[in-house]
Amino acid sequence: MKSALLSPVLACLALSLLLPHPPLLAAPRKLELPPEPITFPDLPGVQLAKAHCLSCHSSEYITTQPPLPKKAWTASLEKMRLKYGATLPEDALEPLLDYLTRASNPEPR
């Protein structure tokens, strides 16, 4: 009696293995993400910011920061260098701080 029940189960299993499974046979899909616009304000130091900031952050992450004074940007850059290992050359720090401070505190037009 057990063999009579087992036989249909095995037949169904064998049949399911032989039938095509659309998810398994579908061609791989290539996902294309939209290009990220570089939205840094065009101020002196913009190329420096693009070169150093975009290696870890999206442009939106940087450009949507609240207005911060230079002292806060200094603390942020120091944290990135000391805690997260950001490779910011010493001679790039001051120009980058000036850029970030100006970019996050736009002058009224």
ChimeraX commands (.cxc) that place a marker at each C-alpha (Angstrom):
marker #1 position 0.00,0.00,0.00 radius 0.5
marker #1 position 2.82,2.42,0.80 radius 0.5
marker #1 position 4.36,1.82,-2.60 radius 0.5
marker #1 position 1.03,2.68,-4.27 radius 0.5
marker #1 position 0.99,6.11,-2.54 radius 0.5
marker #1 position 4.66,6.77,-3.03 radius 0.5
marker #1 position 4.52,6.16,-6.74 radius 0.5
marker #1 position 2.19,9.11,-7.57 radius 0.5
marker #1 position 4.27,11.41,-5.33 radius 0.5
marker #1 position 7.46,10.42,-7.12 radius 0.5
marker #1 position 5.73,10.82,-10.48 radius 0.5
marker #1 position 4.64,14.37,-9.58 radius 0.5
marker #1 position 8.11,15.24,-8.34 radius 0.5
marker #1 position 9.75,13.88,-11.48 radius 0.5
marker #1 position 7.26,15.72,-13.67 radius 0.5
marker #1 position 7.83,19.02,-11.83 radius 0.5
marker #1 position 11.57,18.66,-12.38 radius 0.5
marker #1 position 11.09,18.09,-16.11 radius 0.5
marker #1 position 8.70,20.97,-16.73 radius 0.5
marker #1 position 10.22,24.39,-17.42 radius 0.5
marker #1 position 10.17,26.82,-14.56 radius 0.5
marker #1 position 9.87,30.34,-15.97 radius 0.5
marker #1 position 11.74,32.07,-13.11 radius 0.5
marker #1 position 14.62,29.64,-13.46 radius 0.5
marker #1 position 14.79,29.80,-17.25 radius 0.5
marker #1 position 14.23,33.51,-17.72 radius 0.5
marker #1 position 17.09,35.51,-19.12 radius 0.5
marker #1 position 18.96,37.53,-16.49 radius 0.5
marker #1 position 17.73,41.08,-16.19 radius 0.5
marker #1 position 20.15,43.93,-16.32 radius 0.5
marker #1 position 19.27,46.75,-13.98 radius 0.5
marker #1 position 20.32,50.20,-15.04 radius 0.5
marker #1 position 20.22,52.88,-12.43 radius 0.5
marker #1 position 19.57,56.43,-13.52 radius 0.5
marker #1 position 22.69,58.57,-13.64 radius 0.5
marker #1 position 23.26,60.57,-10.51 radius 0.5
marker #1 position 23.34,64.26,-11.24 radius 0.5
marker #1 position 26.28,66.07,-9.76 radius 0.5
marker #1 position 24.58,68.98,-8.10 radius 0.5
marker #1 position 27.45,70.64,-6.30 radius 0.5
marker #1 position 27.19,74.42,-6.39 radius 0.5
marker #1 position 29.67,75.84,-8.86 radius 0.5
marker #1 position 31.90,77.69,-6.41 radius 0.5
marker #1 position 35.68,77.80,-6.00 radius 0.5
marker #1 position 36.72,74.35,-4.76 radius 0.5
marker #1 position 33.94,72.41,-6.49 radius 0.5
marker #1 position 36.42,70.09,-8.26 radius 0.5
marker #1 position 38.11,69.35,-4.95 radius 0.5
marker #1 position 34.77,68.47,-3.38 radius 0.5
marker #1 position 33.85,66.22,-6.30 radius 0.5
marker #1 position 37.23,64.49,-6.15 radius 0.5
marker #1 position 37.16,63.79,-2.42 radius 0.5
marker #1 position 33.51,63.65,-1.37 radius 0.5
marker #1 position 32.00,61.54,-4.13 radius 0.5
marker #1 position 34.23,58.58,-3.38 radius 0.5
marker #1 position 32.11,57.91,-0.26 radius 0.5
marker #1 position 28.96,60.03,-0.56 radius 0.5
marker #1 position 26.29,60.74,-3.15 radius 0.5
marker #1 position 26.03,64.32,-4.31 radius 0.5
marker #1 position 22.55,64.52,-2.78 radius 0.5
marker #1 position 23.86,63.48,0.62 radius 0.5
marker #1 position 26.30,66.36,0.60 radius 0.5
marker #1 position 24.11,69.02,-0.96 radius 0.5
marker #1 position 21.17,68.36,1.37 radius 0.5
marker #1 position 23.13,68.97,4.57 radius 0.5
marker #1 position 21.79,71.78,6.72 radius 0.5
marker #1 position 23.67,75.07,6.76 radius 0.5
marker #1 position 26.75,74.48,8.91 radius 0.5
marker #1 position 29.43,76.87,10.11 radius 0.5
marker #1 position 33.07,76.18,9.30 radius 0.5
marker #1 position 33.67,74.81,12.81 radius 0.5
marker #1 position 31.04,72.09,12.27 radius 0.5
marker #1 position 32.48,71.17,8.85 radius 0.5
marker #1 position 35.94,70.98,10.43 radius 0.5
marker #1 position 34.67,68.51,13.03 radius 0.5
marker #1 position 32.92,66.51,10.32 radius 0.5
marker #1 position 36.02,66.29,8.12 radius 0.5
marker #1 position 38.18,65.35,11.10 radius 0.5
marker #1 position 35.73,62.58,12.00 radius 0.5
marker #1 position 35.85,61.30,8.43 radius 0.5
marker #1 position 39.64,61.31,8.44 radius 0.5
marker #1 position 40.24,59.90,11.92 radius 0.5
marker #1 position 37.29,57.54,12.40 radius 0.5
marker #1 position 36.40,56.47,8.87 radius 0.5
marker #1 position 39.79,56.60,7.17 radius 0.5
marker #1 position 39.00,59.22,4.54 radius 0.5
marker #1 position 42.15,60.07,2.63 radius 0.5
marker #1 position 42.08,63.83,2.61 radius 0.5
marker #1 position 45.47,65.45,2.04 radius 0.5
marker #1 position 46.44,68.17,4.48 radius 0.5
marker #1 position 46.69,70.78,1.71 radius 0.5
marker #1 position 43.12,70.01,0.61 radius 0.5
marker #1 position 41.50,70.52,4.02 radius 0.5
marker #1 position 41.29,74.31,4.14 radius 0.5
marker #1 position 40.02,74.77,0.56 radius 0.5
marker #1 position 37.52,71.94,1.08 radius 0.5
marker #1 position 36.30,73.45,4.35 radius 0.5
marker #1 position 35.86,76.82,2.64 radius 0.5
marker #1 position 33.92,75.20,-0.19 radius 0.5
marker #1 position 31.63,73.15,2.08 radius 0.5
marker #1 position 30.95,76.15,4.30 radius 0.5
marker #1 position 30.09,78.39,1.33 radius 0.5
marker #1 position 28.07,75.69,-0.42 radius 0.5
marker #1 position 25.93,74.92,2.62 radius 0.5
marker #1 position 25.36,78.60,3.44 radius 0.5
marker #1 position 24.40,80.18,0.13 radius 0.5
marker #1 position 24.25,83.93,0.04 radius 0.5
marker #1 position 20.83,85.43,-0.55 radius 0.5
marker #1 position 20.31,86.55,-4.14 radius 0.5
marker link #1:1,2 radius 0.2
marker link #1:2,3 radius 0.2
marker link #1:3,4 radius 0.2
marker link #1:4,5 radius 0.2
marker link #1:5,6 radius 0.2
marker link #1:6,7 radius 0.2
marker link #1:7,8 radius 0.2
marker link #1:8,9 radius 0.2
marker link #1:9,10 radius 0.2
marker link #1:10,11 radius 0.2
marker link #1:11,12 radius 0.2
marker link #1:12,13 radius 0.2
marker link #1:13,14 radius 0.2
marker link #1:14,15 radius 0.2
marker link #1:15,16 radius 0.2
marker link #1:16,17 radius 0.2
marker link #1:17,18 radius 0.2
marker link #1:18,19 radius 0.2
marker link #1:19,20 radius 0.2
marker link #1:20,21 radius 0.2
marker link #1:21,22 radius 0.2
marker link #1:22,23 radius 0.2
marker link #1:23,24 radius 0.2
marker link #1:24,25 radius 0.2
marker link #1:25,26 radius 0.2
marker link #1:26,27 radius 0.2
marker link #1:27,28 radius 0.2
marker link #1:28,29 radius 0.2
marker link #1:29,30 radius 0.2
marker link #1:30,31 radius 0.2
marker link #1:31,32 radius 0.2
marker link #1:32,33 radius 0.2
marker link #1:33,34 radius 0.2
marker link #1:34,35 radius 0.2
marker link #1:35,36 radius 0.2
marker link #1:36,37 radius 0.2
marker link #1:37,38 radius 0.2
marker link #1:38,39 radius 0.2
marker link #1:39,40 radius 0.2
marker link #1:40,41 radius 0.2
marker link #1:41,42 radius 0.2
marker link #1:42,43 radius 0.2
marker link #1:43,44 radius 0.2
marker link #1:44,45 radius 0.2
marker link #1:45,46 radius 0.2
marker link #1:46,47 radius 0.2
marker link #1:47,48 radius 0.2
marker link #1:48,49 radius 0.2
marker link #1:49,50 radius 0.2
marker link #1:50,51 radius 0.2
marker link #1:51,52 radius 0.2
marker link #1:52,53 radius 0.2
marker link #1:53,54 radius 0.2
marker link #1:54,55 radius 0.2
marker link #1:55,56 radius 0.2
marker link #1:56,57 radius 0.2
marker link #1:57,58 radius 0.2
marker link #1:58,59 radius 0.2
marker link #1:59,60 radius 0.2
marker link #1:60,61 radius 0.2
marker link #1:61,62 radius 0.2
marker link #1:62,63 radius 0.2
marker link #1:63,64 radius 0.2
marker link #1:64,65 radius 0.2
marker link #1:65,66 radius 0.2
marker link #1:66,67 radius 0.2
marker link #1:67,68 radius 0.2
marker link #1:68,69 radius 0.2
marker link #1:69,70 radius 0.2
marker link #1:70,71 radius 0.2
marker link #1:71,72 radius 0.2
marker link #1:72,73 radius 0.2
marker link #1:73,74 radius 0.2
marker link #1:74,75 radius 0.2
marker link #1:75,76 radius 0.2
marker link #1:76,77 radius 0.2
marker link #1:77,78 radius 0.2
marker link #1:78,79 radius 0.2
marker link #1:79,80 radius 0.2
marker link #1:80,81 radius 0.2
marker link #1:81,82 radius 0.2
marker link #1:82,83 radius 0.2
marker link #1:83,84 radius 0.2
marker link #1:84,85 radius 0.2
marker link #1:85,86 radius 0.2
marker link #1:86,87 radius 0.2
marker link #1:87,88 radius 0.2
marker link #1:88,89 radius 0.2
marker link #1:89,90 radius 0.2
marker link #1:90,91 radius 0.2
marker link #1:91,92 radius 0.2
marker link #1:92,93 radius 0.2
marker link #1:93,94 radius 0.2
marker link #1:94,95 radius 0.2
marker link #1:95,96 radius 0.2
marker link #1:96,97 radius 0.2
marker link #1:97,98 radius 0.2
marker link #1:98,99 radius 0.2
marker link #1:99,100 radius 0.2
marker link #1:100,101 radius 0.2
marker link #1:101,102 radius 0.2
marker link #1:102,103 radius 0.2
marker link #1:103,104 radius 0.2
marker link #1:104,105 radius 0.2
marker link #1:105,106 radius 0.2
marker link #1:106,107 radius 0.2
marker link #1:107,108 radius 0.2
marker link #1:108,109 radius 0.2
view
